[in-house]
Structures are given as structure tokens and as C-alpha cells.
Amino acid sequence: MSLADIKTQAELRPLRIVLHGMPGAGKTTWASKMSNCVGILTEDGTGNLAFPRFPVCESWDKEPTKDDKKVGVKQRMLELLKSDHNYKTLILDSLDWLERLFQAHVCKENGYKNIESPGYNRGHKECLAYWEEFRQLCDTLRKQKGMTICMIAHSDIREQKDTEVDNFDKVILKLQKGASALMTENADCIFYITKKKGMVKNKNTTKVTQGDHVIYGEDTTSYLAKNRYQLPKDLPYEWEDIRKLIISNSNGKGTEAKSN
């Protein structure tokens, strides 16, 4: 060890991105445009999108057998880690369906009838071990394969409690509290994707209209968002434009910025 190890410049590494929005907001479409991407799916929500992805996973941890060739999410991530490939972005679609796989795994391992049957939130707490394993695998793919991790999640509107102001509703990740906290803390960027809304007033009625897609990157009391790169609240829609902003705000250095 020496003082020469001290770094003074920003170092941009492959990003950990959480992209959330309501059903039909365009989450998978947006992520599928990221360069050199490959998808691990926990739900069949790709529609007619054409991008590389594995078949839908129905479990977290499952090795193939002679009679059943299906494998789990964990095995797909290990395949990407151990194999030679040119993929630079992993798309996990979606986190909330991955949570269901964790719950099914915990129930199977412990003989629970359902995730609530142990009581005292025990089942959900036991799921956190698998969330941590997933997080570590993501970080290993970032470090050893230089892969950006884009994790898609559905949004949910939930009441937030505050000691200084009245309780309020906020759009957050559709995950259990512990899992949501872990994914929020771990992410470099959390983007909220939605459509602009407008009001058209007629003589007797008021109609809500939807416009273009928008992406937000800064947290507000209305929705969850986050970034570590001094990005503005209102972001350009295309990932390539957001990537350029991140590069600019990170002194232009970093392997992720150049490759993804």
C-alpha cells in the first residue's frame, strides 16, 4: 500500500441501472435499444421486440435435467460469466417477477405453503439472501465481463410516511420493502419512465391525454428516481443521449461509457 494508490479523477465503471414504470410504459422497448444487450427474462413481456435473450426463466436456481432442460436465472447469469461473448449489457426483465421466483424458492426449500405462512415477515426476510446473491452476481458480471446491468421493474403507488409533513403517495418499485431498499441503494441510476399527461377541458368534461414518453432521473415526492452523475431531472429519451451526459459529467473517463 502507498499514497500512490489514491485516485483524484472520476472513474466510470459499468452501470447498475433500475428502470421502472407502469405496465405498457415502454420499459422493455427502451432497454432493448442498449448496445450489445442480452436479456434474462422472468416474464414473457417482450412482445414482438427483436433482441437477443434467453427463454423465460421459471425459477431462480435450477440445473437442467435429462427430462427438463429449463434452467434458472442464476444459471443463465453464470453462463454469461463463464462463457466468451461480446454482450456488454444485461437486461433483467423484471425484478418483481424475479422476486416471485425467490419466494417460490424459499417456500420450496422450507416447505412453506406460501411466503406469508411463516409469519412475522420471516419469509420475505429469507428472500433477502437470494437478493444479495443476485446483487453479487450482477457486480461480478460488471467487474469481470464489463457488463452494464439494466434491471426492469414495474412501478407501484404506495403511501409514504413522513414525520415532518402529511403522508403522501409516491410511485416506487413494486417490490417488498427490504428488496426495494437493497435495489435502490445498490443502483447507480434509477430511471422512471412514463408518458406526459395533459388535460383537455371541454364545456362539461375534462379529459386526460397522454403524450410522448419521458424519463426522469432525479427523485421527487411524486416518484422514485436517482443518479450519481449530476443528471437533470428531465432526461433525453434515448439511452445513447443519456450515456453521453454521464460521460460528460464523469470527466469523460470510463470503460462503460466507451463500450455501452
C-alpha positions in Angstrom: 0.0 0.0 0.0 1.1 3.5 -0.7 -0.2 7.0 -1.2 0.2 6.4 -5.0 -3.0 4.4 -4.7 -5.0 7.5 -4.1 -7.3 8.4 -7.0 -8.2 12.0 -7.8 -10.2 11.6 -11.0 -13.7 10.1 -11.5 -13.7 6.5 -12.6 -16.8 5.4 -14.5 -17.5 1.7 -14.3 -20.2 -0.3 -15.9 -23.5 1.0 -14.5 -26.2 -0.6 -12.4 -29.5 0.8 -13.8 -33.0 0.3 -12.5 -35.7 1.3 -15.0 -39.3 1.3 -13.6 -42.6 2.3 -14.9 -46.3 1.3 -15.1 -47.4 -1.6 -17.4 -47.1 -0.6 -21.0 -44.8 2.4 -20.3 -42.2 1.1 -22.8 -39.6 -0.2 -20.3 -38.5 -3.3 -22.3 -38.6 -1.4 -25.6 -36.3 1.3 -24.1 -33.8 -1.2 -22.6 -33.7 -3.4 -25.8 -32.0 -0.5 -27.6 -29.0 -0.5 -25.4 -25.9 -1.7 -27.2 -24.8 -5.3 -27.3 -27.6 -6.3 -25.0 -28.8 -9.8 -23.9 -31.9 -10.4 -21.9 -32.6 -12.8 -19.0 -36.4 -12.8 -18.7 -38.6 -13.8 -15.7 -41.8 -12.8 -17.6 -42.8 -13.0 -21.2 -43.3 -9.3 -21.9 -41.1 -8.8 -24.9 -44.0 -8.9 -27.4 -42.6 -8.6 -31.0 -39.3 -7.0 -29.9 -36.3 -8.4 -31.6 -33.2 -8.5 -29.4 -31.0 -11.4 -28.0 -32.5 -13.0 -24.9 -32.7 -16.4 -23.2 -36.0 -18.3 -22.9 -38.1 -17.2 -20.0 -36.8 -18.5 -16.7 -39.3 -20.1 -14.3 -37.0 -20.5 -11.3 -34.1 -18.8 -9.6 -31.8 -21.8 -9.1 -32.4 -24.9 -11.3 -29.9 -27.1 -13.2 -31.1 -28.8 -16.4 -32.0 -32.5 -16.2 -32.4 -35.2 -18.8 -36.2 -34.7 -18.9 -36.3 -30.9 -18.2 -33.8 -28.7 -20.0 -35.1 -25.5 -18.3 -32.6 -23.6 -16.1 -32.9 -20.8 -13.5 -31.9 -17.2 -13.6 -28.8 -17.9 -11.6 -27.6 -20.5 -14.1 -28.1 -18.0 -17.0 -26.0 -15.4 -15.2 -23.3 -18.0 -14.5 -23.3 -18.9 -18.3 -22.6 -15.2 -19.1 -19.9 -15.1 -16.5 -18.1 -18.3 -17.7 -18.6 -18.0 -21.5 -16.8 -15.9 -24.0 -19.2 -13.4 -25.6 -19.4 -9.9 -26.8 -22.5 -8.8 -24.8 -22.0 -5.6 -22.9 -25.4 -5.1 -21.4 -27.5 -7.5 -19.3 -31.2 -6.7 -19.2 -33.1 -8.4 -16.4 -36.8 -8.2 -17.0 -38.3 -8.0 -14.5 -37.3 -7.5 -10.8 -40.8 -8.0 -9.4 -41.2 -11.3 -11.2 -37.7 -12.3 -10.1 -39.0 -11.6 -6.5 -41.7 -14.2 -7.2 -39.1 -16.8 -8.1 -37.2 -16.0 -4.9 -40.4 -16.5 -2.9 -41.1 -19.8 -4.7 -37.6 -21.0 -4.0 -37.8 -20.1 -0.3 -41.1 -21.9 0.0 -39.8 -25.0 -1.7 -36.6 -25.1 0.4 -38.5 -24.7 3.7 -41.8 -26.4 3.0 -43.8 -23.2 3.4 -47.4 -23.2 2.0 -46.8 -19.7 0.8 -44.4 -16.9 1.6 -46.6 -15.4 4.3 -47.2 -18.7 6.2 -44.1 -18.5 8.5 -45.5 -15.2 9.9 -43.7 -12.1 11.2 -42.5 -11.3 7.7 -40.0 -14.2 8.0 -40.5 -15.5 4.5 -39.7 -12.1 2.9 -36.6 -11.7 5.1 -35.4 -15.1 4.0 -35.7 -13.9 0.4 -33.1 -11.2 1.0 -30.3 -13.8 1.0 -31.2 -14.5 -2.6 -31.5 -10.8 -3.5 -28.0 -10.4 -2.1 -26.7 -13.4 -4.2 -28.3 -11.8 -7.3 -26.6 -8.4 -6.5 -23.2 -10.1 -6.1 -23.6 -11.9 -9.4 -24.5 -8.6 -11.1 -21.4 -7.0 -9.7 -19.2 -9.9 -10.8 -20.5 -9.6 -14.3 -19.7 -5.8 -14.2 -16.2 -6.4 -12.9 -15.2 -9.5 -14.9 -17.2 -9.0 -18.1 -17.5 -5.2 -18.2 -21.3 -5.5 -18.5 -23.8 -2.8 -17.7 -26.7 -4.2 -15.7 -30.2 -2.8 -16.6 -32.9 -4.1 -14.3 -36.5 -3.5 -15.3 -39.2 -3.2 -12.6 -42.9 -2.4 -12.6 -43.9 0.6 -10.6 -46.5 0.8 -7.7 -48.1 3.8 -6.0 -47.7 3.5 -2.2 -48.2 5.7 0.7 -45.1 7.3 2.2 -44.9 8.3 5.9 -43.1 11.4 6.8 -42.6 12.9 10.3 -42.5 16.5 9.0 -45.3 16.6 6.5 -48.6 14.7 5.9 -48.3 11.2 4.4 -48.2 11.2 0.6 -48.4 8.8 -2.3 -45.3 8.1 -4.4 -44.5 5.9 -7.4 -41.9 3.4 -6.3 -40.6 0.0 -7.2 -43.2 -2.8 -7.0 -41.1 -4.9 -4.5 -41.2 -5.8 -0.9 -39.7 -3.2 1.4 -36.4 -4.9 2.1 -35.8 -5.8 -1.6 -36.7 -2.3 -2.7 -34.3 -0.8 -0.3 -31.4 -3.0 -1.4 -32.0 -2.4 -5.1 -32.4 1.4 -4.5 -29.2 1.6 -2.5 -27.2 -0.5 -4.9 -28.3 1.2 -8.2 -26.1 3.9 -9.8 -29.2 5.2 -11.7 -32.9 4.7 -11.2 -34.9 6.0 -14.1 -38.7 6.4 -14.1 -40.3 6.1 -17.5 -43.8 7.3 -18.2 -45.8 9.3 -20.7 -46.5 13.0 -20.4 -50.0 13.8 -19.3 -52.2 16.7 -20.3 -55.7 18.0 -19.7 -58.2 18.8 -22.4 -61.2 20.7 -21.0 -64.5 20.9 -22.8 -67.6 22.6 -21.8 -68.8 19.9 -19.5 -65.9 17.4 -19.2 -62.2 17.2 -18.6 -60.2 14.6 -20.5 -56.7 13.3 -19.5 -54.4 12.8 -22.5 -51.1 11.0 -22.9 -48.2 12.3 -25.0 -44.6 11.3 -25.6 -42.5 9.1 -23.4 -40.4 10.8 -20.8 -37.7 9.6 -18.5 -36.9 11.2 -15.1 -33.6 10.8 -13.3 -34.0 12.8 -10.2 -36.0 11.9 -7.1 -39.1 13.9 -6.2 -42.0 13.4 -3.8 -44.1 12.1 -6.7 -41.8 9.3 -8.0 -38.6 7.4 -7.2 -35.5 8.3 -9.3 -31.8 8.5 -8.6 -28.5 9.1 -10.3 -24.9 9.6 -9.2 -23.8 11.7 -12.2 -25.4 15.1 -11.7 -28.0 14.3 -14.4 -31.0 16.7 -14.7 -34.5 15.7 -13.6 -35.8 15.6 -17.2 -33.6 13.3 -19.3 -33.5 12.8 -23.0 -35.4 9.7 -24.0 -32.7 7.8 -25.9 -30.1 5.8 -23.8 -27.3 7.0 -26.1 -28.0 10.6 -25.2 -28.2 9.8 -21.5 -24.9 7.9 -21.8 -23.2 11.0 -23.3 -24.4 13.1 -20.4 -23.0 10.6 -18.0 -19.6 10.6 -19.8 -19.6 14.4 -19.8 -20.3 14.6 -16.1 -17.7 12.0 -15.3 -14.7 13.7 -16.9 -15.1 11.6 -20.0 -13.3 8.6 -18.5 -14.6 5.1 -18.1 -14.9 1.7 -19.8 -18.6 1.6 -19.6 -19.1 4.9 -21.3 -16.9 3.9 -24.2 -18.3 0.4 -24.8 -22.0 0.6 -23.9 
